[in-house]
Amino acid sequence: MIATFWFLIKSVLFVIAVTWLLSLGGHITIDFAGYSLSMPFGIFILSAILMIWILSVIGRFLAIILGTPQQLLGHSEIANHKKGMQALAYGLSAVAAGDARMAQYYAGRTTRFLTHDFGLSDLLTGLTQRLNGHDKAAHQSFLKLMNQPETSVLGLKALLQTALDKNDIRYARILATRAYNQNPKQPWVIEQLYNLELRHKNYDSALVLLDRLVRYSDLTKTEIKDEKAIIYMAQGNIEKAYKYDPYSLPIGLMIIGKWIENNKRRKAMNAIKKLWIDNPHPKLIDFWIQCAPKKVMNNPLAMVSWAENLYRLNADNPASALYAGQTILRLGQKDQASRFIKTAMDGYPTMDCARVMHQLDPMGGWMDNIANLKQDQTWVCEKTGRINPKWMPVSLDGYFNSVVWDYPDAHNASNLNQFSIDSLVS
């Protein structure tokens, strides 16, 4: 009803306008090339308006005809973009699930449909190639990713992770340095370069980066002090290392030996007690024996009591009993030693326990099942579970401050450098 009423109003207004134009007086004469055209002024105005409307209609019609292919192309691009984004999502999910076949399929669809993707197709392609074991192709995809400003950091991180997985430490350090120059406040960048500087034994540079980690990471002050202590020890500055971490077993073993050489017996004994409570070590009890008073050293039974004094500081630890028993056995006190070794055997039966029991009781069959017993404490990398022949600041697997005195069974080997989407975005 309203629409009809509005149409009637417009019609009336149109008729009034036309009538008004026709009522205008005067004529217009147009002379052109010997021809003369004369018409009333009102009809001239109406003709002009009609001509403009006709030209407008023709223009719109031409625009529709000429713009149709572009519109169709635009709709096609929208549809392809949607397909490409969907393929990208499915492809990344396939990579996360470890489905190499589906990842390859969706990577192809992403490349086909997603044209302006700011490197996302290169990311999926690289991850897929990596999943399929095609390292060279993956490297090329990650290089493309790195060379685009929007995804430079992502490409760098992917290349860095690949270099670390392949143990290409030299190339990894180059990449980490570039990442650090671009993102000097990113904790993961600082940490990666810090670890690589340590593996290259560039300890001065590592100390500078460690101070930056205090500002830009969630490392605690205690963790920072522990790291600094090992760096100073690696540099040979044992006294400074001990000030930073007096509870470190490797630092303690090093400095206690020096104190005993310099007749700082009381200082050495206090350090031995402190370390024994947390982590017994056979060298600690050897140092303890060296610190015994002269009147005790000349009395075998008194030496047994001296060794037992240290054992009591950590009597619940089977290793404490084992090391005390071995020491007492070396002092020639078999009966006393047997008591400690049996305690160790009951608490945590290891190969060394069986060997010592065999010395005490050769006919007891202690060596019959030695292969089934647990391994003894040793220097082991807590990251990989690999046994190291001695303590070292960087483990045989290249991890700094990861070698601890412990049972190997407590540190199962793990795939620390598993490459995944999470490793790139975390």
C-alpha positions as CSV (number, residue, x, y, z in Angstrom):
1,M,0.0,0.0,0.0
2,I,2.8,2.4,0.9
3,A,4.7,1.5,-2.2
4,T,1.7,2.1,-4.4
5,F,1.1,5.4,-2.7
6,W,4.7,6.4,-3.2
7,F,4.6,5.4,-6.9
8,L,1.5,7.6,-7.4
9,I,3.2,10.6,-5.8
10,K,6.3,10.2,-8.0
11,S,4.1,9.8,-11.1
12,V,2.2,13.0,-10.2
13,L,5.5,14.9,-9.6
14,F,6.8,13.6,-13.0
15,V,3.7,14.8,-14.8
16,I,3.9,18.2,-13.1
17,A,7.5,18.5,-14.0
18,V,6.9,17.6,-17.7
19,T,3.9,20.0,-17.9
20,W,6.0,22.8,-16.4
21,L,8.8,22.2,-18.9
22,L,6.4,22.2,-21.8
23,S,4.9,25.5,-20.6
24,L,8.2,27.3,-20.7
25,G,8.3,29.9,-23.4
26,G,11.0,30.5,-26.0
27,H,12.6,28.5,-28.7
28,I,16.1,27.1,-29.2
29,T,17.7,27.1,-32.7
30,I,20.7,25.0,-33.5
31,D,22.7,25.6,-36.7
32,F,25.2,22.9,-37.8
33,A,26.7,22.2,-41.2
34,G,24.1,24.2,-43.1
35,Y,21.2,22.6,-41.2
36,S,19.0,24.4,-38.8
37,L,16.9,22.9,-36.0
38,S,14.4,24.9,-34.0
39,M,12.4,23.6,-31.1
40,P,10.6,24.9,-28.0
41,F,12.9,25.3,-25.0
42,G,10.9,22.8,-22.8
43,I,11.1,20.0,-25.4
44,F,14.8,20.6,-25.7
45,I,15.3,20.1,-22.0
46,L,13.2,16.9,-22.0
47,S,15.1,15.6,-25.0
48,A,18.4,16.2,-23.2
49,I,17.3,14.5,-20.1
50,L,16.0,11.5,-22.1
51,M,19.3,11.3,-24.0
52,I,21.3,11.3,-20.8
53,W,19.2,8.5,-19.3
54,I,19.5,6.4,-22.5
55,L,23.3,6.8,-22.4
56,S,23.4,5.9,-18.7
57,V,21.4,2.7,-19.4
58,I,23.7,1.8,-22.3
59,G,26.8,2.5,-20.1
60,R,25.5,0.2,-17.4
61,F,24.7,-2.5,-19.9
62,L,28.2,-2.3,-21.3
63,A,29.7,-2.4,-17.8
64,I,27.8,-5.5,-17.0
65,I,28.9,-7.2,-20.2
66,L,32.6,-6.2,-19.8
67,G,32.7,-6.9,-16.0
68,T,31.2,-10.3,-16.0
69,P,34.4,-12.2,-16.7
70,Q,36.2,-10.3,-14.0
71,Q,33.3,-11.0,-11.5
72,L,33.4,-14.7,-12.5
73,L,37.2,-14.7,-12.0
74,G,36.7,-13.0,-8.6
75,H,34.2,-15.6,-7.5
76,S,36.6,-18.3,-8.7
77,E,39.4,-16.9,-6.7
78,I,37.3,-16.7,-3.6
79,A,36.3,-20.4,-4.1
80,N,39.9,-21.4,-4.7
81,H,41.1,-19.5,-1.6
82,K,38.5,-21.2,0.5
83,K,39.6,-24.6,-0.9
84,G,43.2,-23.7,-0.3
85,M,42.7,-22.7,3.3
86,Q,40.7,-25.8,3.9
87,A,43.5,-27.9,2.4
88,L,46.1,-26.0,4.5
89,A,44.1,-26.8,7.7
90,Y,43.8,-30.5,6.8
91,G,47.4,-30.7,5.8
92,L,48.7,-29.2,9.0
93,S,46.5,-31.6,10.9
94,A,47.9,-34.5,8.9
95,V,51.5,-33.4,9.7
96,A,50.6,-33.1,13.4
97,A,49.2,-36.7,13.2
98,G,52.2,-38.0,11.3
99,D,50.1,-39.0,8.3
100,A,52.7,-38.5,5.5
101,R,50.4,-39.6,2.7
102,M,47.5,-37.3,3.5
103,A,49.9,-34.4,4.3
104,Q,51.4,-34.9,0.8
105,Y,47.9,-34.8,-0.8
106,Y,46.8,-31.7,1.0
107,A,50.1,-29.9,0.4
108,G,49.5,-30.4,-3.4
109,R,46.0,-28.9,-3.0
110,T,47.3,-26.0,-1.0
111,T,49.9,-25.1,-3.6
112,R,47.3,-25.5,-6.3
113,F,44.5,-23.4,-4.8
114,L,46.3,-21.0,-2.5
115,T,48.1,-18.4,-4.6
116,H,48.6,-15.4,-2.2
117,D,49.3,-17.2,1.0
118,F,52.3,-15.3,2.5
119,G,54.4,-18.6,2.6
120,L,51.8,-20.8,4.2
121,S,52.0,-23.3,1.4
122,D,55.8,-23.4,1.7
123,L,55.4,-24.1,5.4
124,L,53.1,-27.1,4.7
125,T,55.2,-28.3,1.9
126,G,58.4,-28.1,4.0
127,L,56.8,-29.9,6.9
128,T,55.4,-32.6,4.6
129,Q,58.7,-33.1,2.8
130,R,60.4,-33.3,6.2
131,L,57.8,-35.9,7.3
132,N,58.6,-38.0,4.2
133,G,62.3,-37.8,4.8
134,H,63.0,-35.5,1.8
135,D,65.4,-33.1,3.7
136,K,66.7,-31.3,0.6
137,A,63.2,-30.4,-0.6
138,A,62.2,-29.4,2.9
139,H,65.2,-27.2,3.2
140,Q,64.2,-25.4,-0.1
141,S,60.7,-24.8,1.2
142,F,62.0,-23.4,4.5
143,L,64.4,-21.1,2.7
144,K,61.5,-19.7,0.7
145,L,59.7,-19.2,4.0
146,M,62.7,-17.5,5.5
147,N,63.0,-15.1,2.6
148,Q,59.5,-13.7,3.0
149,P,59.2,-10.9,5.5
150,E,55.9,-12.2,7.0
151,T,57.3,-15.7,7.7
152,S,61.0,-15.0,8.1
153,V,61.1,-16.0,11.7
154,L,59.1,-19.2,11.0
155,G,61.5,-20.2,8.2
156,L,64.5,-19.5,10.4
157,K,63.2,-21.6,13.2
158,A,62.4,-24.5,10.8
159,L,65.8,-24.4,9.3
160,L,67.4,-24.1,12.7
161,Q,65.5,-27.1,14.0
162,T,66.5,-29.1,10.9
163,A,70.2,-28.2,11.5
164,L,70.0,-29.2,15.1
165,D,68.3,-32.5,14.2
166,K,71.1,-33.3,11.7
167,N,73.6,-32.2,14.3
168,D,75.0,-29.5,11.9
169,I,76.1,-27.3,14.7
170,R,78.0,-24.8,12.6
171,Y,75.1,-24.0,10.3
172,A,72.7,-24.0,13.3
173,R,74.9,-21.3,14.9
174,I,74.8,-19.2,11.8
175,L,71.0,-19.4,11.7
176,A,70.7,-18.7,15.4
177,T,72.9,-15.7,15.1
178,R,70.7,-14.4,12.2
179,A,67.6,-15.0,14.3
180,Y,69.1,-13.2,17.2
181,N,70.0,-10.2,15.1
182,Q,66.4,-10.0,13.9
183,N,64.8,-10.8,17.3
184,P,67.2,-10.0,20.1
185,K,64.4,-10.1,22.7
186,Q,62.8,-13.4,21.8
187,P,63.6,-16.0,24.6
188,W,63.7,-19.0,22.3
189,V,66.2,-17.2,20.0
190,I,68.5,-16.2,22.9
191,E,68.3,-19.7,24.4
192,Q,69.1,-21.4,21.1
193,L,72.1,-19.2,20.5
194,Y,73.2,-19.5,24.1
195,N,73.2,-23.3,23.8
196,L,75.1,-23.3,20.6
197,E,77.7,-20.9,22.0
198,L,78.2,-23.3,24.8
199,R,78.6,-26.2,22.4
200,H,81.3,-24.2,20.6
201,K,82.8,-23.4,23.9
202,N,82.4,-19.7,23.4
203,Y,81.9,-19.2,27.1
204,D,82.3,-15.4,27.2
205,S,79.6,-14.9,24.6
206,A,77.4,-17.4,26.5
207,L,77.7,-15.4,29.7
208,V,76.5,-12.3,27.9
209,L,73.5,-14.2,26.5
210,L,72.8,-15.7,29.9
211,D,72.4,-12.3,31.4
212,R,69.9,-11.5,28.6
213,L,68.0,-14.7,29.4
214,V,67.4,-13.3,32.9
215,R,65.5,-10.4,31.4
216,Y,63.6,-12.1,28.6
217,S,62.9,-15.7,29.9
218,D,61.2,-17.4,32.8
219,L,64.5,-18.8,34.2
220,T,64.8,-18.4,37.9
221,K,67.8,-16.8,39.6
222,T,68.8,-20.1,41.0
223,E,68.9,-21.7,37.5
224,I,70.9,-18.8,36.2
225,K,73.4,-19.2,39.0
226,D,73.7,-22.9,38.4
227,E,74.4,-22.3,34.7
228,K,77.0,-19.6,35.5
229,A,78.7,-21.9,38.0
230,I,79.2,-24.6,35.3
231,I,80.4,-22.0,32.8
232,Y,83.0,-20.7,35.2
233,M,84.1,-24.3,36.0
234,A,84.4,-25.0,32.3
235,Q,86.7,-21.9,32.1
236,G,88.8,-23.3,35.0
237,N,87.6,-20.8,37.6
238,I,86.7,-23.3,40.3
239,E,86.6,-20.9,43.2
240,K,84.1,-18.6,41.4
241,A,82.1,-21.6,40.3
242,Y,81.8,-22.8,43.9
243,K,80.6,-19.5,45.1
244,Y,77.7,-19.6,42.5
245,D,76.8,-23.2,43.3
246,P,78.2,-24.8,46.4
247,Y,75.8,-27.8,46.0
248,S,77.1,-28.9,42.6
249,L,78.7,-32.4,42.9
250,P,81.2,-32.0,40.0
251,I,82.3,-28.5,41.3
252,G,82.5,-29.9,44.8
253,L,84.7,-32.8,43.8
254,M,87.1,-30.5,42.0
255,I,87.4,-27.9,44.8
256,I,87.5,-30.4,47.7
257,G,90.6,-32.1,46.1
258,K,92.3,-28.7,46.0
259,W,91.4,-27.9,49.6
260,I,92.8,-31.2,50.8
261,E,96.0,-30.5,48.9
262,N,96.2,-27.1,50.5
263,N,95.5,-28.5,54.0
264,K,92.1,-26.9,54.3
265,R,90.8,-30.0,56.0
266,R,87.9,-28.4,58.0
267,K,86.6,-26.6,54.9
268,A,86.8,-29.8,52.8
269,M,85.0,-31.9,55.5
270,N,82.1,-29.4,55.6
271,A,81.7,-29.5,51.8
272,I,81.9,-33.3,51.8
273,K,79.0,-33.6,54.3
274,K,76.9,-31.1,52.4
275,L,77.3,-33.0,49.2
276,W,76.9,-36.4,50.7
277,I,73.5,-35.6,52.1
278,D,72.2,-34.9,48.5
279,N,74.2,-37.2,46.3
280,P,76.7,-39.7,47.6
281,H,79.8,-40.3,45.4
282,P,82.7,-42.7,46.0
283,K,85.2,-39.9,45.6
284,L,83.5,-38.0,48.4
285,I,84.1,-40.9,50.9
286,D,87.7,-41.2,49.6
287,F,88.2,-37.5,50.4
288,W,86.5,-38.1,53.8
289,I,89.1,-40.9,54.6
290,Q,91.9,-38.5,53.6
291,C,90.5,-36.0,56.1
292,A,90.6,-38.4,59.0
293,P,92.8,-37.4,62.0
294,K,96.2,-39.1,62.2
295,K,95.2,-41.0,65.4
296,V,92.2,-42.4,63.6
297,M,94.2,-43.4,60.5
298,N,96.4,-45.6,62.6
299,N,93.4,-47.5,64.0
300,P,91.5,-49.8,61.5
301,L,88.4,-49.9,63.8
302,A,88.4,-46.2,64.3
303,M,88.6,-45.8,60.5
304,V,85.5,-47.9,60.2
305,S,83.7,-45.6,62.6
306,W,85.0,-42.6,60.7
307,A,83.6,-43.9,57.4
308,E,80.3,-44.8,59.2
309,N,79.9,-41.3,60.4
310,L,79.7,-40.1,56.8
311,Y,77.3,-43.0,55.9
312,R,74.9,-42.0,58.7
313,L,74.3,-38.6,57.0
314,N,72.4,-40.4,54.3
315,A,71.7,-43.8,55.7
316,D,68.5,-44.4,53.7
317,N,70.4,-44.2,50.4
318,P,71.6,-47.6,49.1
319,A,74.5,-45.9,47.3
320,S,75.6,-44.5,50.6
321,A,75.8,-48.0,52.1
322,L,77.5,-49.4,49.0
323,Y,80.3,-46.8,49.0
324,A,80.8,-47.1,52.7
325,G,81.0,-50.9,52.4
326,Q,83.5,-50.7,49.6
327,T,85.7,-48.3,51.6
328,I,85.6,-50.4,54.7
329,L,86.4,-53.5,52.6
330,R,89.5,-51.7,51.3
331,L,90.4,-51.0,54.9
332,G,90.5,-54.8,55.4
333,Q,87.4,-55.1,57.6
334,K,85.4,-57.7,55.7
335,D,82.8,-58.4,58.4
336,Q,82.0,-54.8,58.9
337,A,81.9,-54.3,55.1
338,S,79.4,-57.1,54.6
339,R,76.8,-55.4,56.8
340,F,76.8,-52.3,54.6
341,I,76.9,-54.2,51.3
342,K,73.9,-56.3,52.3
343,T,72.0,-53.1,53.2
344,A,72.8,-51.7,49.7
345,M,71.8,-55.0,48.1
346,D,68.5,-55.0,49.8
347,G,67.8,-51.4,48.9
348,Y,68.9,-51.3,45.3
349,P,70.6,-54.4,43.9
350,T,73.3,-53.3,41.4
351,M,76.1,-55.0,39.6
352,D,78.7,-53.5,42.0
353,C,76.8,-54.8,45.0
354,A,77.0,-58.3,43.5
355,R,80.7,-57.9,42.7
356,V,81.5,-56.9,46.3
357,M,79.4,-59.6,47.7
358,H,81.3,-62.1,45.5
359,Q,84.5,-60.8,47.1
360,L,83.1,-61.4,50.5
361,D,81.4,-64.7,49.7
362,P,82.9,-66.3,46.5
363,M,80.7,-69.4,46.9
364,G,77.4,-67.5,47.3
365,G,76.5,-67.4,43.6
366,W,76.4,-63.6,43.6
367,M,77.7,-63.5,40.0
368,D,75.2,-65.9,38.5
369,N,72.5,-63.3,37.7
370,I,74.7,-60.2,37.6
371,A,73.5,-59.4,34.1
372,N,69.9,-59.0,35.4
373,L,70.9,-56.5,38.1
374,K,70.6,-52.8,37.7
375,Q,73.5,-50.6,36.5
376,D,75.4,-48.6,39.1
377,Q,75.5,-44.9,39.4
378,T,77.7,-43.2,36.9
379,W,77.9,-40.0,34.9
380,V,74.9,-40.0,32.7
381,C,73.3,-37.4,30.4
382,E,69.9,-36.6,31.9
383,K,68.7,-35.5,28.5
384,T,69.4,-38.7,26.5
385,G,70.3,-41.3,29.1
386,R,73.7,-41.9,27.5
387,I,76.5,-42.8,29.8
388,N,79.5,-40.4,29.8
389,P,83.0,-41.7,30.8
390,K,83.4,-38.7,33.2
391,W,81.7,-35.5,34.1
392,M,82.0,-32.9,31.4
393,P,80.4,-29.4,30.9
394,V,78.9,-30.5,27.5
395,S,77.8,-34.1,27.3
396,L,78.7,-36.5,24.5
397,D,75.4,-35.7,22.9
398,G,76.1,-31.9,23.0
399,Y,73.9,-30.8,25.9
400,F,75.4,-28.3,28.4
401,N,75.2,-29.0,32.1
402,S,73.3,-32.2,31.5
403,V,75.8,-34.8,32.9
404,V,74.7,-35.9,36.4
405,W,75.7,-38.6,38.8
406,D,72.8,-41.0,38.8
407,Y,71.5,-44.5,37.9
408,P,71.2,-44.8,34.1
409,D,67.8,-46.5,34.4
410,A,66.4,-43.2,35.8
411,H,67.1,-41.4,32.5
412,N,65.6,-43.1,29.5
413,A,66.8,-41.9,26.1
414,S,64.3,-39.6,24.4
415,N,63.9,-38.0,21.0
416,L,64.5,-34.4,22.1
417,N,64.6,-32.9,18.7
418,Q,61.3,-34.3,17.4
419,F,60.3,-31.9,14.6
420,S,56.7,-30.8,14.7
421,I,54.4,-27.8,14.2
422,D,54.6,-27.2,17.9
423,S,58.4,-26.8,17.7
424,L,57.9,-24.0,15.2
425,V,55.2,-22.0,16.9
426,S,56.2,-22.5,20.5
